[in-house]
Amino acid sequence: RQAHRHLPVMQVRARGLREVLAVLRRLEDLDVAAAARAGAERIRADARPPVRSGRLASSLRVQVRAGSAAVVSPLVYAGVIHDGWPRHNIAPHPFLTDAASGDWLTAAADTLLEE
């Protein structure tokens, strides 16, 4: 069998490799967890969950683990409100997804650039 016989040959020439390596070395020094936290904080601040009692909105927290961050809630119904539950006629209200379409990436990038 000659499965690789028809694969195209590709050549890559790297210019500015020294500069790329310098950028990669700098990236190692960046505080990715702080940037992730800043992005998640922006999402949490921009989130607009439906309000009955205000309990869901006030329960949103940012959780940082291993260089990543998430907006979480300990309330058992938070996921149902966000994603909906068609079998129970509960429409989705994707307030975190909507907030994530905002400028959270700017907040994360600003944190990295401050270093």
C-alpha positions in Angstrom: 0.0 0.0 0.0 1.2 3.5 -0.8 -1.4 5.6 1.0 0.9 8.7 1.1 2.0 8.5 -2.6 -0.4 11.2 -3.8 0.1 13.7 -1.0 1.4 17.1 -2.2 4.8 18.2 -1.1 4.9 21.3 0.9 7.7 23.7 1.6 7.6 26.4 4.2 10.1 29.2 4.5 10.1 31.2 7.7 11.2 34.8 7.7 11.4 36.6 10.9 11.8 33.5 12.9 13.9 35.3 15.5 11.1 37.7 16.1 8.5 34.9 16.4 10.7 33.1 18.9 11.0 36.3 20.9 7.2 36.8 21.0 6.7 33.1 22.1 9.2 33.6 24.9 7.3 36.7 26.0 4.0 34.7 25.9 5.5 32.3 28.4 5.7 35.1 30.9 2.1 36.3 30.5 -0.4 35.8 33.2 -3.0 33.8 31.2 -5.1 33.2 34.3 -5.4 36.9 35.0 -6.5 37.5 31.4 -9.0 34.7 31.5 -10.4 36.1 34.8 -10.7 39.6 33.2 -12.6 38.2 30.2 -14.9 36.1 32.5 -15.5 39.1 34.7 -16.6 41.2 31.7 -19.0 38.4 30.7 -20.4 38.2 34.2 -20.8 42.0 34.3 -22.6 42.1 30.9 -24.8 39.1 31.6 -28.5 40.0 31.8 -30.4 36.9 33.1 -34.2 37.2 33.4 -35.1 38.7 36.8 -37.8 37.5 39.1 -36.1 37.8 42.5 -32.6 38.8 41.3 -31.2 35.7 42.9 -29.8 34.2 39.6 -28.0 37.4 38.7 -26.5 37.8 42.1 -25.3 34.2 42.2 -23.0 34.5 39.1 -19.4 34.0 40.0 -16.1 33.7 38.1 -14.2 30.5 38.7 -10.6 30.3 37.5 -8.8 27.0 37.1 -5.5 26.1 35.4 -5.4 29.3 33.2 -9.0 29.2 32.2 -12.1 30.9 33.6 -15.8 30.3 33.6 -18.9 32.1 34.8 -20.8 29.8 37.1 -23.8 29.7 39.4 -24.5 27.3 42.3 -28.3 27.5 41.7 -29.7 24.3 40.3 -32.0 26.1 37.9 -29.4 28.3 36.4 -28.7 25.9 33.5 -32.4 25.4 32.9 -33.0 29.2 32.6 -30.0 29.6 30.3 -30.5 26.6 28.1 -34.3 26.1 28.4 -36.2 22.9 28.9 -38.6 22.3 26.0 -40.4 19.3 27.7 -41.5 21.8 30.4 -42.1 24.7 28.1 -39.2 26.7 29.5 -37.7 28.8 26.8 -34.0 29.4 26.7 -32.5 32.7 27.9 -28.9 32.4 26.9 -27.7 35.4 28.9 -24.1 34.2 29.2 -23.9 33.4 25.5 -25.2 36.8 24.7 -22.8 38.4 27.1 -19.9 36.4 25.5 -20.6 38.1 22.2 -19.5 41.4 23.7 -16.1 42.8 24.3 -14.8 40.3 26.8 -11.8 39.5 24.6 -10.8 43.2 24.8 -10.8 43.0 28.6 -8.6 39.8 28.5 -6.2 41.4 25.9 -5.9 44.6 27.9 -4.9 42.6 31.0 -2.2 40.9 29.0 -0.9 44.1 27.5 -0.7 45.8 30.9 2.1 43.4 31.9 
